[in-house]
């Protein structure tokens, strides 16, 4: 499966029909639910948060802020800026 399609699946979206707003809304909702600050000590939530960030970077490759943030989190999205 293409990484972008996997990213949409991680966000719970269909890559063929999801709009930019759909991606952003799904990301925000999932991130709020899984954020480590809301789930202190839960390693699964921390791993899921990293997964969501990587998925959003893949789904929205033009967002340079996210690319820099992903790199700060340990090398996510090693794409050139």
N, C-alpha and C positions, 0 to 999 in steps of 0.2 A: 504494500500500500504506500502511496506517495506520502511523504511527511506532512504536507499541507492537509491532505484528507484525514490523516491520523489526528492532526491538531484540531480539526473541526469536530471529529468524533470525541476527542477528549473533552471538548467544550459542550458536547451534547447537541451539536448542530449538523445539518446536512450541508456539505460543501457546495452543492449545486444551487441551493436556494437561499443560503444565509447572506444577509446584508452586513455591511460594516457595523451598523447599529446593533444587529443581532449578536455579532461576535463580541462587541464591547459589553452588552448587557449580560450575556451568558458568562463572560469572564468575571465581571464584577460580582454577580450573584454567587458563582462558585467560589470565588476568592474570599468573599465575606464569610461564607459557610466554613471554609477550610483553613482560614488564616491562623497561623501559629499563636498569635496574641489572643485569639478567642479559644484556642485549644491548647493551653499550656501543658507541655510535657507529652503531647501526642505526636509521636514521630510520623505516624501515617498522615496526619494533617499537614505537617511540614513537607513531607515528600509530595503530597498531592498539590500543595501550593507551588512547589518548584515545577511540577508537571504542568500545572495551569499556566504559569508564566511562560514556559517553553512553548506550550501550545499557542498562546496568543502571539508570541514572537513569530512562530511559523505561519499563523493565519494572517498576520498583519506585518509582512516583512519590511514595509516602508517606514515603520515607526522607529526612528533612530534612538529615541529615549529608551524604549524597551530593549533595544539591542545592547545599549550600554549597561542598563540595569541587569540584564541577563548575564552579562560578562562579570559583573560584580558579584553575582550569586554563585560563581564557581564555574564559569566557562560555558554557560548556556548560550546557544546561538552564536557560534563562531563565524558568523557571516561578516564579510567586510562592510564597513560603514562608508 
